[in-house]
Amino acid sequence: MQKPRMIIAGALTLLLVAAAFLFLRDGTPSDASAEAGFARDMGTHHGQAVEMSFLVYNRTQDADVRNLAFDIINTQATQRGRFTGWLEQWGLPEVGERPSMAWMAGHAGHGAAPSAGAQSAGAPSPGASEAGMPGMASKEELAKLKSLTGKEAEVLFLQLMIRHHEGGVQMAEALIERSDRDEVVRMAQKIVGGQSGEIKLMTDLLRHRGGRPYPSILTR
């Protein structure tokens, strides 16, 4: 009788260890986690992309730019909904206790300061308006976009959105480095692939309009 009891006890111990492992691996992200920070900050980042896309959509009749803006609005508004849904599922507030972008500290390329190339070229700072969130347009840049129409609005929008997408790629790559939570990593990978493709498209659209992108904020 002793041997079967020992076998049963051993099996139960293994089950408990396995359950604990699964809980720790798949447990709910904490308020200070990279996943929560990514969901909050990328939601804010996407919000500005949607705002800029609405601005240019109403300021040009160019089909290519309007189609691009429409795609950005739909894609990033949908993804924002996913981020909000994750936070609700995890029992976390939309605004955390930690500063914006704290989860990304130490990632190569993070920060609001422009590169030496950007400074020498006289390009605007790559986004200092949201606590160092990379690629964000400043209030002044948004105001200028609102004041323009036609080709001028298209050129500025493309310049701002290329830089904005570069910032989104930085943030998504930083999450991939920090997380093993499947659904969040898959979303980040989708953002890297989708926005990298749109950067190439927007660079071509900008070139056809006689414009040039701002110096890249990507370090790779």
ZIKASUL-V193120 format. One line per field, one symbol per residue. ss: DSSP state (H for helix, E for strand, L for the rest). phi: phi as a letter, one per 40 degrees, with the letter a starting at -180 (. if undefined). burial: # if it has 24 or more other C-alpha atoms within 12 Angstrom, else .. A space follows every 50 residues. Layout:
ss=???
phi=???
burial=???
//
This chain:
ss=LHHHHHHHHHHHHHHHHHHHHHHHHHLLLLLLLHHHHHHHHHHHHHHHHH HHHHHHHLLLLLHHHHHHHHHHHHHHHHHHHHHHHHHHHLLLLLLLLLLL LHHHLLLLLLLLLLLHHHHHHLLLLLLLLLLLLLLLLLHHHHHHHHHLLH HHHHHHHHHHHHHHHHHHHHHHHHHHHHLLLHHHHHHHHHHHHHHHHHHH HHHHHHHHLLLLLLLLLLLL
phi=.ccdcccccccccccccccccccccbccccccccccccdcccccccdccc dcccdcdcbabcccccccccccdccccccdccccccccccgbccbccccd gcccdgcdgchccccccccccgccccgbcbfgccgcccdccccccccbbg ccccccdccccdcccdcccdcccccdcbbbcdcccccccccdcccccccc ccccccccbgbbccdcccbc
burial=............................#.#################### ##########....##.###.##.###.##.###.##....#.#.#...# #####...#######.......################..##..##...# #.########################.##.#..##.###.##..##.##. ###.##..#..#######..
//
